[in-house]
Amino acid sequence: MCSDFVTAGALGGIRGSLRRVASDLEQQNRTVSSLAQQVQVANHWQVTAFKLQKEVADWKAWGVSCLEGWKKEEQVTADLRQQLVQAQEALRVEKKLRDDEFNERVEKYNKLVRKCNKLVECVNTVKVQPANAIALITALEAELNAQQA
């Protein structure tokens, strides 16, 4: 009987040890399961991070492309502004030349009108005073020659 108690005590100790081992195994299984879940989460975030890195690289490339295009547009705009300024200056110079030519022609026209008026005046005077015609014509010639000089 005594040996039965010893055996029963030993079996109880073994059972306790087995329970502890089973409990430890169960805890390890939970730990392994938890670690597996954490690995899955980490993998998910790693994939997300790689996707985001690719998107960032794509956006950077797009930004560089846009910046280059913008710089080209700025250069084209600057060139067009410069061409506009040059064209406006050329137009201003051409307009001034046309205005100067017009003014010269107006002056010539006015001189011709004055000469014509003097000639008409002389002709009218000669009609009224035919005896003084030679003297009037000579005076008119002298006046016209003086104006030309």
C-alpha positions, 0 to 999 in steps of 0.5 A: 500500500505504501508503494501505491501511495508513492506511485500515486504521489509520483503520478500526481507529480508527473501529472502536475509536471505534464500540466505545466508542460501542457500549459507552457506549450499552450502559452508557446502556441499562443505566442507563436500565433501572436508572432505570426499575426504580428509578422503578417501585420509587419508584412502588410505595412512593409508592402504599404511602405514600398507602395508609398515609396513608389508613389513618392518616387512617381510624384517626385518624377512628375514634379520634376517634369512639371518644373522643367515644363514650367521653366520652359514656359517661363523661358518662352514667355520671357522670349515672347515678352522681349519680342513684344517689346522689340516689336513695340519699339519698332512700331514706335520708330516706324510710326515716328518716321511716318509722322515725320514724313507726313509732317514734311509733306504737309510743310511742302504742301503748305509751301506750295499753297503759299507759292500758288497763292502768291502766283494767283495774287500776282495774276489777279494783280496783273489782270487789274494792272496790266501796265505793271505786269513786268514789275510784278512778275520780276518782284514775284520771281525775286521773292520766290528765289529768296525763299528757295535760298 
